[in-house]
Amino acid sequence: MGGLLLGIDIGTSGCKVTAFTREGRVAAHVSEGYPVHYPKPGHAEQDPEDWWGAVCRATRRLLEQTGAAEICGVGIDGQSWSAIPIDKTGAVLCPTPIWMDTRSIDQCGRMIQTCGEETLFRLSGNPVQPSYTLPKVLWYKDNLPQVYARADKILQSNSFIAYRLTGVCSQDHSQGYGWNCYDMAAGKWDAGVCQALGLRSGLLPPLYHSHEIVGRVTREAAGQTGLLEGTPVAAGGLDAACGALGVGVVQPRQAQEQGGQAGGMSICMDAPRADRRLILGAHVVPGTWLLQGGTAGGGGAVNWFSSQFGTAWETAARQKGTSSFAEMDAEAAQVPAGSGGVVFLPYLAGERSPIWDPDAKGVFYGFGFSSTRGHFARSVMEGVAFSLRHNLETAEEAGAKAPVLRSMGGAANSALWMQIKADVTRRTLEVPASDTATALGAAILAGVGVGMYDSFEQAAELTIKLKRTYRPDPGRGEAYDKNYQVYRALYERLRPVMDGREAK
């Protein structure tokens, strides 16, 4: 086989398939989209078959450019907290609730009542949340008993694609944090918690390190994807963890911030130090952990605003040969820091860390007759930056401080937004050269697994190259500090209205 590594990224809005050279250069890149379904309030789900179909189409298109013989290993990253039930034949039994789904609130209550909140937190390093995998599986048991009864294994997004490629069921350590029965320090399943909750332990796949080769492409998968039969496939891992690897976060105190559909940050640590307000997970680099925070808004909030209110930007982009986001940036850049007092809460699908409130709502506050579309656009960017600051401050209180953040995701292409984040957080932001950091992280896992790299440190040194740096401007600090205090106060004061208590 040749010298290219394939990274498959299973995102929320679509998959990206990218071939990289050993030095991290993009040899070919293809993406395919798929939908999110919202059948009921609190429900957000996708069909894993849509993921697999998109992967097959994208891979075949990519291999037209590179040739299958050039691929020497495949790595996969995926969105968090899936709960994909497959039967013994590998058939998907129902759509999977994704990371935005909060249907399993009742199951969370019973988990806490049965096992004790402190017991579960000490074991897994994470609070019990309806967006996590284990409560969703218990929701199947209560609401879809036929699915639960037929299920042979529960897979994550990356392990489902690995299964379709190899026929091997797996669970990598970095995705273990969605299971409250995963022992974060020991890196193993806890049979006692499974038994107490009535969870069939056979549903849990074997655990693998993210760079371990779980299997090889089968003849059937080769026919569907165009890959060569026998191509090695690594277990892969969580998208945020692979993204952290893909921007060079391989040692403690290094940190990543992401601006994809969701926003967030990940700080690398040498021990599993947990905080109830944040997310603790094993890194894809063995022997390290990530203390993470994330907003449900992120780049999705900007996409929403642009799609709903940016018709003029789309028209201008067509005329100028630019993009609607570039036009949005240009208009928002005309507005001074602080957006004229307009403050945005990016809680468009509830909110994750550090408030963990599925009832949280999006809010625009402080606008008047003088407010323009540019004020609103900039306030959306600032609101997501405030959520990043909130998570970083919480992490610092937990003992995890990161003076420099490596940025990734589509938001990293916006110079305005990157400077806003630097100014709001008072941290330096570094943007690596690759716009495909998450897929690069997945590819590096395969590269370590097949022996192309001697270590993760070597891989990072060879592949990660900084493109831009943004340093905080102290002159903007006062305006942002004022709005940040309003941002924090708005949620606290509106929380009774958001959860319905005020109306009773």
N, C-alpha and C positions, 0 to 999 in steps of 0.2 A: 504494500500500500504506500501511498504518497506521504507528503508532509503537511497536510492541512488538517486542522481540527474543526469539528462542527459543533456550534453552540445553538441549542434550541431553547427559546425563551417563550414560555406559556404565560402571556400577560392577560389582563382583564379584557381589553378590547381586541386583541389579536395575538398571533404568534409571530415571532421573528426567527428566522433561520439564517445563520451567518457562518461563513467559512473563514477561518483565520490562518495565517502563516504562524510559524513558531515565534516570530517576533511581534505578533499581535496585529499585523496588518490585515485589513479586511480584503479578502480575495473575492468574495461574492456575498450578497445580502438580498434576502427576499422576505416579504411579510405577507400575511393573509389575515383577514379580519373574521370575527364571529360575534354573535350578539350576546347580550346579557338579558335575561328575562326577569320581570318583576311581577309574578302572578298574584301576589297579595301584599298588603302592607307588612314590612319587615322581612319579606322574602326577596332574595336576589340569587339567581341560580343560572348555571350554564350546563349545556350538554357536553360531556367529555368527548362524545363522538364528533362534535363540531371541532374540538381541539385537534383530534387525531386526523380528521379530514383536512384541516388547514395545514397541519404538519406535513402530511403526505404531498399535498399540492405544492407547498412552498419548497420542500426538499427536492421534488422532481424538477421544479423550475431552476433551483439553484444549481443542481448537478448538470444542467444543460450548459452552465458556464464553466464548471470546474472539472467535471468528470468524477464518477463514483470512486475510481481507483485512487484518487488523490486524498480521500478521507481516511485518516488512520485512527480516529476515535471520535465518539459522540458524547457530549455532555448536555445535560438538560437542567434548566431552572424553571421554577413555576411559582405562581401566586400561592399565598398561604391559605391554610385552614380549609382545604377541600375535604370532602368526605365521600369518596367515590365508591359505592358498593358494587363489587363484581361477583358473579357467581363462579362456579368451578370451571365453566367454559370460558370465562373472561368477559362475558356479556355485561354491559352496564345496566343496572337494574332501575335506576332513576336519575334524573338530573342531580347535580351536586350543588348544595348551597355553597356560595363562595364567601370570600372574606367580609363582604358587606352585609351578609345575611344575619339577622338577629332573631330568628323564629324560636330559638330554643331557650328562651328565658325561664320557662317553668322547669325545664330539665336542670338548669343551673341551680335553681333553688333546691331541688331534691338532692343534687350532688353535694351541696354544702351541708344540707341537713343530715345526709347519710354519713359522709366522711369527715365533715368538719372543714371549715374554710382554711384554718391554719394548717391542718394536716396536708391538704392538697397544695397549699402554697409552698410549704417547706419542701415537698417532694418535687414539684414541677418548676418552682421558681416563678410561677405566674398565677394571677387571680383567675377565678372561674368566670368566663365570659361567654355569652351566647354566640359570638362569632367564631369560637374555637371549634376544633374538630370533634372532640369527645361529646360535648352536649348535642351536637348535630346527630351523632350516631344514636344517642339515647332518644332523640326526637324520632328517628326512624323507628326505633323499637316501640315507641308509644303510638305513633301516628301512621306508620307504614309497616305494620308487623309482617306483611308478606315479603317486603323487601329485606327486612332484618333477618327473617328466617332463611331466605335463600342466599343471603350474602356469604361469600367465602372469605373475602378480604376487603378491607377498606384502604383505599389508596389515596395518595396526594396527587397534585397536578403533575409534578415531574415524574413520580413513580408510575403513574398511569401510562405516560408516554414511554417510559423505560419498559414497562410490561408489554406494551404493544410492539415494541421493537424486538424484545428478547424472549418474551414468554415467562419472565421471572418476576415474581412479586417482591417488592422491596419497600423499605421505609428508611430514608436517610435521617441522620441525627439532627440536622439543621431544621427539619420540619417537625421534629418531635415535640416542640413546644406547644403545638396545638392540641396535644393529648395530655390531659391532666394526670394521666397514669404513667407518664414518662418521668423517670428519675433523672433530673437534669445533671446532677453531680456525678452519678454513677454511669449515666448513658445507657440505661436499660429500662425495660418495661417493669412495672410494679404489679405483680400478680394479686397482691392483697387488695389494692384499689379496684382492680377489674372485678374481683370476686364480690366486693362490697357493693358495687354498682350494678351487678348482674350483667356485666359485659363479657361476652364470649371472648376469651383470650385468643382463640384461633383467628379472630378477625384481624389481629395485629400482625403485620408482615415482619419478617426478619429485619433487624437493624443493620445498616451499612454506613461506613464513612462515605462522604459525598464523592470522593475521588476513586472509590473502589469500583472495579469493573464487575458489574452484576451479571453480565451476560453478553451475548453477541447477537447481531441482527439475524433473525430467522429468515428462512427462505420466503415465507409468506410476507413478512415485513419488507424484505428486499424488493419483492414484486410491487408492493404498494408505494414505497418511498423512492425506489431507484438506488438505494444504498446497496453496497455489495454484501451478500450473505457472509456472516462471520465478522463484520466490523465490530470492534469492541464498544460497549456502551457503559458509561459510568453512572452511578446512582443519581448524581446531580443533587440539587438542593433548592432551598428557599431563594426566591428571586432577589430579595434584599441582601441576603448573605452572599449570593453570587455576584451581585452588583458591587458589594463592598470589596470582594476579591478583585473584581474587574477594574476597580480604580486604585488598587494597590494597598488595601487595608488588610494587612497580614500580621501585624504586631500590635500589642496593647497600646492604648492611647491614640492610635490612629482611628479616624472616623470618616464616615460617609454620610452624605445627605442626598436624598433622592427627590426628583421632581417628575415622576411619571403620573399615571392616573391618580395614585395616592401619593402623598408626601410623607417624608419621615427622615429619620436619622438612625445610624447604627454606630455604636462606639465599641471598639474591640477591647476585651479584658482577658486577663490571664487566669481568672477564677470566676465561677458563676455567682456573682453578687446581684441579688434580686431586689427589686423595688415594686411594690404593689401597683404603682401608677404607670409602670412601663412594661416592656415586653423583654423577657430574657430567653435567649435561644443559643444553642450551640452554633458556632461559626462553621463554615465549610472547611476551615483550616483546623485540623485536629488539635486539641489542647488549648483552644481559645473559645471565648464566648462573645456574644454580641448583646449589649444592652440597647434596646431599640425603642423608638417612639414613632408614632405615625398618625397622620390625619387622614380622614376619609375623603377630604377635599383634594388638596394637592393640585396637580396639573388638571385633574378632572374639573375643578372649579373654574379654571380659566377656559377650558374647552367648553364648558356649559355656558359661561358668559358670552364667549365669542360666537357660539352657535345660535344663541337666542337673541343677541343684541348687536351682532356684528355684520349685518348685511352690507353696510357701506364699506366695511373693511374688505369683505370678499370682492365687492365690485372694484375697489381701488387696487386690490392685489391682482386681479385679472388684467387691468389696464397697465399696471406697472411691471408685471411679471414677477411679483414678490409673493408673499403669503399673507393670509388674513392675520396671523399672529404677529408678523412683522409690522403690519399696519396698526394693530392694536398696541404694540410696544411703542411705536412712534407717537401715537396720540397720548398714551399714558405718560410718556417721558416729558410731555409738555406741562404736566401737573407737578407742583412741588412735593417734596417728601411730606408725608402725612395726609395726602389726598384731601386737603382742605377740611379736615376733620371727619371725613367719611370713613367709617370703620366697618369691616366685613368679618363676620364669623363664618368660616368655611365648613360648617357642619351640615353638608347637603345630604348626607346619608347617616345621620347620627354622628357620633364622634368616638374615635378610639382614644389612645393615650393623649394626655394623662387623665382626662376626665371620665372616660368610659361611660358614655351616656347615649344609649340608642335613641333616646327621645330628643336629643339636642337638635336644634334647627338652625338653618342658615339665616343670617340677619344682615341687612344693611342699616347702618345707623349714622345719624349726623348729617344727612344731606338736606339741601334746600334749593331754592330757585336758582342759585348760582352754580349748583353742581352740574357738571357735564358728564357725558359718557366717559371721557378720559378720567374723571375723578373716580367713577365706579370701577373702571378697568384697573387703575392703579391700586385702588383699595382692595380688590380681589387678590392681587399679588402680595400686597402688604399683609392681608389677613392670613394667607398661607405662611408667610414669613413669621408672623406672630405665633402661629401654632408650632413652628419649628423652634422658636425661642422658648416657648413654654416647655417643650419636651427637653431641650438642652438644659434649661434651668433645673428641671426635675432630676435629670441625670446627674447634674453636678451635686445636688443635694444628696444623691445616693452614692457619691464618691467617684463618679466617672466623668472626668472633664476632658474636653477635646478642644484645644485652641485653634486647630485647623480642620476644615471639613473638605473632603473630596466630593465634588458634585457629579451627579449622573442623571440621566433621564432627559426628556425633551426640554424641560425647563432650563437646563444648563446651556441651551443654545441662545437664551435670551440674556443679553448683557445687562439690560435694565433689571430684570428679575434677580439675577445673580448679585448685582450691586445692592439691591434692596435687601436681600437676605444677609449679605455681609454687614450692612449698616444696622439692620434690626438686631442681629445676633451678636454684633461686635466680634465677629470671628472672620478669619481669612478663609476664603473659598478658593479651592484649586479645581480647575476643570481639566481632566485628562483629554488627550487628543481624540479618543474613540467616542463616538456617539452610541456605541453598542456595548457599553460596559457590562451589562447583565449577561448578555450572550457570551462575551469574552470570558467572564468569570466561569460560566458553565464549560466553555471550551478548555480553559486552563485545568479544570477538574479532570477532564478526559486526558489532557496532556500529561498531568502528573500520574494519572492511572496507568497510562500506557508506557510511561518512562521517557517521554519526550523532555520533561523537566526533572531535574534532580530534587527540587524542593519548590515550595510555594514562593519563597523569597526569590529564588532564581527566576521563576516565571514572572513575578511582578517586575523585577529589574529589567527583564527582556522586553516585556510587552507594554508597560505603562509609561506614557510620555505626557508631560503636562503641556497644555495648550494655552490656557489663560489663568490669570490669578486676579482675584478681587479682594481688596483690603478695605476694612471699614473706614468710612469717612466720619470723623467725630462731629463735624458740623451738622450732620443730619440727626444726631442722636437724640436731641431734645424733642423734636417733633415726633420721632418714633416712640420714645419712652412715654410721652403723653398718650398717644393713641394705644399703646400696648396696655397701659393701665385701664383705659376705657374698654379695650378688648376683654381683659380679664374680668372687669366688673360687670360687663353686659351679661356674660353667661351666668354668673352667680346670681344676679338679680332677676334674670329671665327664666332661670331653671324651673321655678314653681309653675310658670305659665307653660313652658315647654312640655313638662311631664303631666300637665293637667290638674295639678293640685290647686292652682290659683282659681280655676274655673269652678271648683266644687264648693 
